[in-house]
């Protein structure tokens, strides 16, 4: 599909953002791109959000901050219970804790300190910056996530900082800074919406920049420990224990969700594993691969041993493992693995997908580090690790590793494209971009959620009618629409139009979700079973719909997943 000149013309009319966004370039290039208004001596706050930025190596914010002479560097993490803890699983909370604890140690090793504050970033960070009382302050922040909650917090906080006169420098984890859609935020709207066209352009671009570490070896006389800033201003509240974080999570999680989780975990319930959403190898991923040092060790091991040996070492299942299954999703995976070498039964890309997806999202390791490791392991030409390489029936170790990052990059860019189109009142779904015949349809609002803190899931929402009152006796429950095989959430637009016409101003809120592997949701290299999709739906009901009463509508293959969901929840309740 050719990129239309019309789309280029439309993109040129889009409103450019006022916040500076820098693709992650080598330090000497990045430093040259910063505004010349920066003073010779200043304070550089590196705001760590928990999205792709919890590391010190190959980090755009630290690369610039530590390579600017005479500047004081202040790394800050604002622990927001609503953002980081509400409705989150204990494993997700533990992974965040492990990653932050590791980052504290890494910063301490280079003479710096992680400042941790508790509360809302949009309130706490501007207040902290004001208290620093430096005439020249720059705040380095990773580019916006595409998930609704994180994106909202990032934008609100950066807007507040800019309103107070703070220079906000956004850095990006994008693999290809030279891509036409990466030069400016609004140019991403000209990116092709089909992977084959995207991969052709990506293949034609210059190679992915190598990871950057040299800023960590440079001596600095102005790290936080030697700062002239009042110590009381930079006092860290410290990282709470895992137990305290879980208690905080309970305090901000809706009661409906807590009640549901209590039923699922009840020891008196024979079917407790049916309601649980524990993923396969959850403890392994949490304990070994959620920190910067842990995941870098795993990456080195993967590249040395290869995909099959790595899988056989870490993903083998014993009878003892099977007897302790905590969910049907975990049990189904373990049954496949039982009495088999993992390398014989796992999906082609499953070992690196499970090993590195969580760490990539937290930012314990960068995507460029993973790509660099794959290319260094590959002795032949680059075809085996390029985006356009589409081998189906066999995949080398380096190819599988590269695919984890390349596919993740593609779906993130696709999500950015959709959101930017939507923000500029342009059609943001594939169907909306084409001329449609037949019955009337109603486009919804496109949103993204990250399942298990790892894989992007697109969902579309239609707000409730203006006279809808959720607690009213005659109020209809929310509606969740789940598409069939080889379809997507967009297929429901005609039905939604009819429903909203029928129920008018009392129409309930409507949700339509893309199952993993379909539509604009990610397609990670996992072993797909009905229990995977059922687990996704349960987690969606908890984290997005907050365990509110709902009516599920489905057909085709998803009918099985929804039937399992409904029957298990009926048993639990």
C-alpha positions in Angstrom: 0.0 0.0 0.0 1.6 3.3 -1.1 1.7 6.2 1.4 -0.7 8.7 -0.1 0.3 12.2 -0.8 -3.1 13.2 0.7 -2.1 11.7 4.1 1.2 13.7 3.9 -0.8 16.8 3.3 -3.1 16.2 6.2 -0.2 15.5 8.5 1.3 18.8 7.6 -1.8 20.6 8.9 -1.6 18.9 12.3 -0.8 21.0 15.4 2.7 20.4 16.6 3.3 19.9 20.2 5.2 22.5 22.2 7.2 20.0 24.2 10.6 19.1 22.7 10.9 15.4 21.8 14.4 13.9 21.1 14.9 10.5 19.6 17.5 8.7 21.6 20.7 9.7 19.7 24.3 9.2 20.8 25.2 11.7 23.5 27.3 14.1 21.4 24.4 14.4 18.9 21.7 14.6 21.6 23.6 17.3 23.5 24.0 19.4 20.4 20.2 19.4 19.9 19.3 20.8 23.2 18.2 24.5 23.3 21.1 26.9 23.4 19.3 28.7 26.2 20.6 26.2 28.7 23.0 27.7 31.1 26.5 26.4 31.8 25.5 25.3 35.2 22.0 24.0 35.9 19.9 21.3 37.5 18.7 18.4 35.4 15.8 16.4 36.9 15.4 12.9 35.3 11.8 11.9 35.9 11.4 8.2 35.9 7.8 7.1 35.2 7.9 3.3 35.3 7.3 3.1 31.5 10.4 1.9 29.6 12.8 4.0 31.8 13.8 2.1 34.9 17.5 1.6 34.1 20.7 3.7 33.8 22.3 2.1 30.7 21.2 3.2 27.3 18.9 5.7 28.8 18.1 8.9 26.9 17.5 11.1 30.0 20.6 10.0 31.8 22.7 10.1 28.6 22.0 13.9 28.3 22.0 14.7 32.0 25.3 13.0 32.9 27.0 14.3 29.8 26.3 17.9 30.5 29.3 19.3 32.5 28.7 21.2 35.7 25.1 20.2 36.0 23.5 18.6 39.1 21.5 15.5 38.2 18.4 14.6 40.2 16.8 11.2 39.4 13.1 11.2 40.6 10.4 8.5 40.7 6.9 9.5 41.8 5.1 6.5 43.1 1.5 7.2 42.3 -0.8 4.6 43.9 -3.6 5.2 41.4 -1.3 4.8 38.4 1.2 2.2 39.6 -0.8 0.1 42.1 -4.5 0.3 41.7 -6.0 -3.0 40.4 -2.5 -4.4 39.9 -1.6 -8.0 40.6 0.9 -8.8 43.4 3.4 -10.0 40.8 3.1 -6.7 38.8 3.7 -4.8 42.1 6.6 -7.0 43.0 8.3 -6.5 39.6 8.0 -2.8 39.9 9.5 -3.0 43.4 12.4 -5.2 42.2 13.1 -2.9 39.3 13.1 0.2 41.5 15.3 -1.4 44.1 17.8 -2.4 41.4 17.8 1.1 40.0 18.5 2.6 43.5 21.5 0.3 43.7 22.8 1.1 40.2 22.5 4.9 40.9 24.2 4.5 44.2 27.1 2.8 42.5 27.8 5.9 40.4 27.5 8.3 43.3 23.9 9.4 42.6 20.6 8.8 44.5 17.1 8.0 43.5 14.6 10.4 45.0 11.3 8.6 45.6 8.1 10.5 46.5 4.6 9.3 47.0 1.6 10.9 45.4 0.5 12.4 42.1 3.3 13.3 39.7 1.4 16.3 38.3 1.4 17.8 41.8 4.6 16.5 43.4 7.1 17.0 40.6 6.3 20.7 39.9 6.4 21.3 43.6 9.8 19.6 43.9 11.2 21.5 41.0 10.0 24.8 42.5 11.7 23.9 45.8 15.0 23.3 44.1 15.0 27.0 43.3 17.5 26.9 40.5 17.2 29.5 37.7 17.9 26.9 35.0 16.2 23.5 35.4 15.5 21.0 32.7 13.3 17.9 33.3 14.1 14.9 31.1 11.1 12.6 30.5 10.5 9.6 28.3 8.1 10.1 25.4 4.4 9.5 26.1 3.2 6.0 26.5 0.1 5.0 24.5 -1.8 3.4 27.5 -4.5 5.8 28.7 -3.6 6.2 32.4 0.2 6.6 31.9 -0.2 8.9 28.9 -2.6 11.1 30.8 -0.2 11.5 33.8 2.8 12.2 31.6 1.0 14.9 29.6 -0.6 16.5 32.6 2.7 16.6 34.5 4.7 18.0 31.6 2.1 20.6 31.0 2.3 21.7 34.6 6.1 21.9 34.4 6.0 24.0 31.3 3.4 26.3 32.9 6.0 27.0 35.6 8.7 27.8 33.0 10.5 24.5 33.2 12.2 23.3 30.1 10.9 19.8 29.4 13.1 17.5 27.3 11.3 14.4 26.0 13.5 11.4 25.0 12.4 8.4 23.0 13.2 4.7 23.0 12.3 4.5 19.3 14.6 2.1 17.4 14.9 4.3 14.3 15.4 8.0 15.0 15.8 8.6 11.2 12.3 7.2 10.3 10.0 9.7 8.7 7.4 9.2 11.4 10.0 9.7 14.2 11.3 13.2 13.3 8.4 15.0 14.9 5.5 13.7 16.9 2.8 14.6 14.4 4.7 13.0 11.5 3.9 9.6 12.9 0.5 10.0 11.4 2.0 9.3 7.9 3.2 5.9 9.0 1.7 3.0 7.0 -1.0 1.1 8.8 0.1 -2.3 7.4 3.2 -4.1 8.6 4.6 -5.2 5.2 4.7 -1.5 4.0 6.1 -0.4 7.3 8.9 -3.1 7.2 9.9 -2.1 3.7 10.5 1.5 4.8 12.2 0.3 8.0 14.6 -1.9 6.1 15.6 1.0 3.8 16.5 3.3 6.7 20.0 3.5 8.3 20.9 0.9 10.8 19.6 1.1 14.4 22.0 3.1 16.6 24.1 1.1 19.0 23.3 1.3 22.8 25.1 4.1 24.6 26.9 3.6 27.9 29.9 6.0 27.9 28.2 8.6 30.0 28.4 6.2 33.0 32.2 6.1 32.9 32.7 9.8 32.9 33.8 11.4 36.1 31.3 14.0 37.4 31.9 16.5 40.1 28.2 17.5 40.3 26.2 14.4 40.9 23.5 14.6 43.5 25.8 13.7 46.4 27.8 16.8 45.8 24.9 19.1 45.0 24.5 22.5 46.6 20.8 22.0 46.7 19.2 21.9 50.2 19.3 18.3 51.4 15.8 18.6 52.8 14.4 19.5 49.3 16.0 16.3 47.9 15.0 14.0 50.7 13.7 10.7 49.4 10.8 9.1 51.1 12.3 5.7 50.4 11.0 2.7 48.5 8.2 1.0 50.5 8.4 -2.8 51.0 6.5 -5.1 48.8 4.0 -5.7 51.6 3.5 -2.0 52.0 3.0 -1.5 48.3 0.4 -4.3 48.3 -1.4 -2.6 51.2 -1.4 0.7 49.3 -2.8 -1.2 46.3 -5.7 -2.5 48.3 -6.4 1.0 49.6 -6.9 2.5 46.1 -8.5 -0.5 44.4 -12.3 -0.4 43.9 -14.2 -2.6 46.3 -15.8 -4.5 43.4 -12.3 -5.6 42.3 -11.3 -6.6 45.8 -14.4 -8.6 46.2 -13.8 -10.4 42.9 -10.2 -11.1 43.8 -11.2 -12.4 47.2 -13.5 -14.9 45.6 -10.9 -16.0 43.2 -8.3 -16.6 45.9 -10.6 -18.2 48.4 -9.2 -21.6 49.6 -12.8 -22.8 50.2 -13.6 -22.5 46.5 -13.0 -25.7 44.6 -12.7 -23.8 41.3 -10.3 -21.1 42.7 -7.8 -21.8 39.9 -10.5 -21.0 37.3 -10.9 -17.4 38.5 -7.1 -16.8 39.0 -5.2 -15.1 36.1 -1.6 -16.1 37.1 0.4 -16.5 33.9 2.9 -19.3 33.2 6.3 -18.8 34.7 5.1 -15.8 36.6 7.4 -16.4 39.6 10.4 -17.1 37.3 9.9 -13.8 35.4 9.3 -11.8 38.6 12.2 -13.3 40.6 14.9 -13.4 37.9 14.1 -11.1 35.0 12.6 -7.8 36.4 15.8 -6.0 37.3 18.4 -4.4 35.1 21.2 -6.8 36.2 18.9 -9.9 36.1 17.6 -9.3 32.6 21.0 -8.3 31.2 22.4 -11.6 32.6 19.5 -13.5 31.0 20.2 -11.7 27.6 23.8 -12.7 27.7 22.9 -16.2 28.6 20.3 -16.4 25.8 22.9 -15.2 23.2 25.5 -17.6 24.4 23.4 -20.7 24.7 20.8 -20.1 22.0 17.0 -20.2 22.1 16.5 -23.9 22.6 19.1 -24.4 25.4 17.8 -21.3 27.1 14.3 -22.6 27.0 15.2 -26.1 28.2 17.1 -24.7 31.1 14.5 -22.2 32.4 11.0 -23.4 31.2 11.2 -27.1 32.0 8.2 -28.3 34.1 8.2 -31.1 36.7 5.3 -32.9 38.3 5.8 -30.7 41.4 5.2 -27.6 39.2 2.0 -29.1 37.8 0.6 -29.9 41.2 0.9 -26.2 42.2 -0.9 -24.7 39.3 -2.6 -21.4 40.3 -4.7 -20.8 37.2 -6.2 -22.6 34.2 -3.9 -20.5 32.0 -0.8 -21.8 33.9 -2.2 -25.4 34.0 -2.8 -25.5 30.3 0.8 -24.3 29.6 2.2 -26.8 32.1 0.3 -29.7 30.6 1.8 -28.9 27.2 5.3 -28.8 28.7 4.9 -32.0 30.8 7.4 -34.7 29.8 8.6 -32.6 26.9 11.6 -30.5 26.2 10.4 -26.9 26.2 12.2 -26.3 22.9 10.0 -28.9 21.3 6.7 -27.5 22.3 7.0 -23.8 22.9 6.1 -21.3 20.1 9.0 -20.2 17.9 9.5 -17.0 19.8 8.0 -17.9 23.2 11.2 -18.2 25.2 12.5 -14.7 24.5 9.0 -13.2 24.6 8.4 -14.5 28.1 11.9 -13.7 29.3 12.2 -10.1 28.1 8.7 -8.6 27.6 8.1 -7.5 31.2 11.6 -6.0 31.5 11.3 -4.1 28.2 8.1 -2.5 29.4 9.5 -1.5 32.8 12.6 -0.3 31.0 15.0 -2.6 32.9 16.6 -3.1 29.6 16.4 -1.1 26.3 15.0 -2.4 23.0 18.3 -1.3 21.4 20.3 -3.5 23.8 18.2 -6.5 22.8 18.5 -5.7 19.0 22.2 -5.1 19.4 22.6 -8.5 21.2 20.7 -10.2 18.4 22.8 -8.7 15.6 26.0 -9.4 17.4 25.1 -13.1 17.7 24.1 -13.2 14.0 27.1 -14.0 11.8 25.4 -13.8 8.4 23.6 -11.0 6.6 21.0 -8.8 8.3 18.0 -10.4 6.7 17.5 -12.8 9.6 17.0 -9.9 12.0 15.3 -7.3 9.8 11.6 -6.3 10.2 10.7 -7.7 6.8 12.1 -11.2 7.5 9.0 -13.4 7.9 10.1 -16.9 8.3 7.1 -19.0 9.6 8.3 -22.5 10.0 11.7 -21.9 11.6 13.3 -19.1 13.5 16.9 -18.7 14.5 17.7 -17.6 18.1 18.7 -14.1 17.0 15.7 -13.8 14.7 13.3 -14.8 17.5 15.0 -12.3 19.8 14.8 -9.5 17.2 11.2 -10.2 16.5 10.2 -9.6 20.1 11.5 -6.1 19.9 10.5 -5.3 16.3 7.0 -6.5 16.7 6.6 -4.6 19.9 8.0 -1.5 18.2 5.5 -1.8 15.3 2.4 -2.1 17.5 3.5 0.8 19.7 3.9 3.0 16.5 0.6 1.8 15.2 -1.0 2.8 18.5 0.7 6.2 18.4 -0.6 6.7 14.9 -4.2 5.8 15.8 -4.1 8.1 18.9 -2.7 11.0 17.0 -5.3 10.7 14.3 -8.0 10.6 16.9 -6.6 13.7 18.7 -6.8 15.5 15.4 -10.4 14.5 14.8 -9.5 12.1 12.0 -10.6 8.5 11.6 -8.4 6.4 13.9 -9.5 2.8 12.9 -8.7 0.9 9.8 -12.4 0.7 8.9 -12.8 4.5 9.5 -10.0 5.3 7.0 -11.9 3.5 4.2 -15.2 4.3 2.5 -17.8 2.0 4.1 -21.1 0.8 2.6 -24.0 -1.0 4.2 -25.7 -0.1 7.5 -24.7 3.0 9.5 -21.9 2.6 11.9 -20.7 4.6 14.9 -16.9 5.0 15.6 -15.9 4.8 19.2 -12.9 6.2 21.2 -9.7 4.2 20.7 -7.8 3.3 23.9 -4.9 1.1 24.8 -4.2 -1.1 27.9 -1.1 -3.3 28.6 -2.1 -6.8 29.5 0.1 -8.3 32.3 2.2 -5.1 32.0 3.7 -6.5 28.8 1.5 -6.7 25.7 -0.5 -3.8 24.2 -4.3 -4.4 23.8 -6.5 -2.0 21.8 -10.0 -1.5 23.0 -12.8 0.9 21.8 -15.3 2.6 24.1 -18.6 4.3 23.6 -19.6 6.5 26.5 -22.9 6.0 28.4 -25.9 8.2 27.4 -26.3 11.5 29.2 -29.2 10.2 31.3 -27.5 6.9 32.3 -27.2 6.5 36.0 -25.1 3.5 36.9 -26.7 2.9 40.3 -30.3 3.3 39.2 -32.6 0.4 39.6 -33.4 0.3 35.9 -29.9 0.9 34.7 -28.5 -1.6 32.2 -25.1 -3.2 32.9 -22.1 -2.3 30.8 -21.7 -4.2 27.6 -18.5 -6.0 26.6 -18.2 -7.0 22.9 -15.7 -9.7 22.0 -15.0 -10.4 18.3 -14.7 -13.7 16.6 -11.7 -15.4 14.9 -9.8 -13.3 12.3 -11.8 -10.2 13.3 -11.4 -7.2 15.5 -13.2 -4.7 17.8 -14.1 -2.6 14.8 -16.6 -5.2 13.5 -19.1 -4.1 16.2 -19.5 -0.5 15.0 -22.8 -1.2 13.2 -24.3 -3.0 16.2 -23.2 -0.2 18.5 -25.0 2.3 16.3 -28.2 0.3 16.5 -27.9 -0.1 20.3 -27.3 3.5 20.9 -30.2 4.4 18.7 -32.4 1.9 20.6 -31.5 2.9 24.1 -30.8 6.6 23.4 -29.7 8.7 26.4 -30.0 5.8 28.8 -27.6 3.6 26.8 -25.0 1.9 29.1 -21.3 2.3 28.4 -20.0 -0.1 25.7 -16.5 -1.7 25.4 -15.1 -3.7 22.5 -11.7 -5.3 22.9 -9.2 -6.8 20.5 -8.1 -10.2 21.7 -4.3 -10.7 21.8 -3.1 -11.7 18.3 -6.0 -9.9 16.5 -6.8 -6.4 15.3 -4.4 -3.7 16.7 -3.5 -5.7 19.8 0.0 -7.1 19.9 0.7 -10.5 18.5 3.5 -11.8 20.8 5.0 -15.1 20.1 3.2 -17.1 22.8 1.4 -20.4 22.8 -2.3 -19.4 22.3 -5.0 -21.3 24.1 -8.6 -20.5 25.0 -7.3 -20.0 28.6 -4.9 -17.2 27.4 -7.8 -15.3 25.9 -10.1 -16.1 28.9 -7.4 -14.7 31.2 -7.0 -11.6 29.1 -10.8 -11.0 29.3 -10.8 -11.5 33.1 -7.9 -9.1 33.5 -9.6 -6.6 31.2 -12.8 -6.8 33.3 -10.7 -6.1 36.4 -8.2 -3.5 35.3 -10.2 -1.6 32.7 -13.9 -2.2 33.6 -13.2 -2.3 37.4 -15.2 -5.5 37.9 -18.5 -3.8 37.2 -21.5 -5.9 36.2 -21.5 -6.5 32.5 -23.2 -8.3 29.6 -20.8 -10.1 27.3 -21.6 -10.4 23.6 -19.5 -12.7 21.4 -19.6 -15.3 18.6 -17.4 -17.7 16.8 -14.3 -18.8 18.7 -14.5 -16.1 21.3 -17.9 -17.6 22.4 -15.9 -20.4 24.0 -13.6 -17.9 25.9 -16.6 -15.8 27.1 -18.5 -18.9 28.1 -15.5 -20.0 30.2 -15.3 -16.5 31.7 -19.0 -16.3 32.6 -19.3 -19.9 33.9 -16.2 -19.6 36.1 -17.3 -16.2 37.5 -20.8 -17.7 38.1 -19.2 -20.5 40.1 -17.0 -18.1 42.0 -20.0 -15.9 43.0 
